[in-house]
């Protein structure tokens, strides 16, 4: 890996590619811009996907001219919430005319300057909103360590504010807006925590035993086709960026298959857990409309029109399914192949693990029009995990009948990364694309050379 990193660095320099680190200053958004963000957020029902602020509470702060007051006249959390919210909305919807001239990265820096003062104040919902927004903004930027630090703060706020629990037996049926909003913030943090946990195979910050895991009362448990496509949203129906049930399943996958305690279990018990988790994942998929299930999309032959109006949430659900399928069956000892010589005919768990990886890469290739510099890190985990799995299969089973097809799949991903690198604005080269492309091309080369040695040619 060190040799590869050195070669890529030398190649990058020799081609005189441009990649300058953007200097980001501190800028405070005007109250009028925050007001436009709030109106846009409410008008388009964005609370359905990102329940990050209480609209009425934020409007009260704007009416009180919080951003125009001296800093010592209001809580830092109030100002941070407004500024972080403006950063988030103008970043996600940066092409909207109403946000022309906005500088979301500079607003983010301004909100971060308030963090020390915020942490010294008694916590309230605005504090949790501000920290959650900062975490959600930073996480897709390829800076997971910073996002994890903010997540740690958010989790402590969740416990301090009691958001991890439904306070009374009847609260699940209450219409109390504050309580429901607090629980929505909990679910945002829960989803990110479980994603970081399973991604790094490390214990989560949130312990399920300390939480009520009843989904929000307005959460769309009955999924329809419009939940997979770009359709009008309603703030009265919570969707989140992906299906929350995947987050609960990820927590179980880590606890039952990847935690320290699970590693000590007898193989028979682990196989039982794999079967049970596979069944739970299958039941979740069967709850989706037949025309919206992932296997309909993850093929080379799927018609192009299926992908025209698919939403980012729909994409996330499909990719989450294959990711969870791979993690479940990848925990089986039958997938832990140490060399080609130790290979035996593929058992079902190994087949499912590698097929999930193939489907993920085919799917990403089919939705490549949605992958760009701003969304790359949202899908990088799915992409890179699948690349490793397919490559591992190629070098361990070079005589497989799917070898040529699998190799082409990796070549397509390398081609996609090359195209993304060419499309970056302002003549700049986006280093992650360049690095990922070079890495996948190296894996393709290694896989290609593994077959002749076996065939003796």
Beta strands, then each sheet from edge to edge (+ up, - down):
end
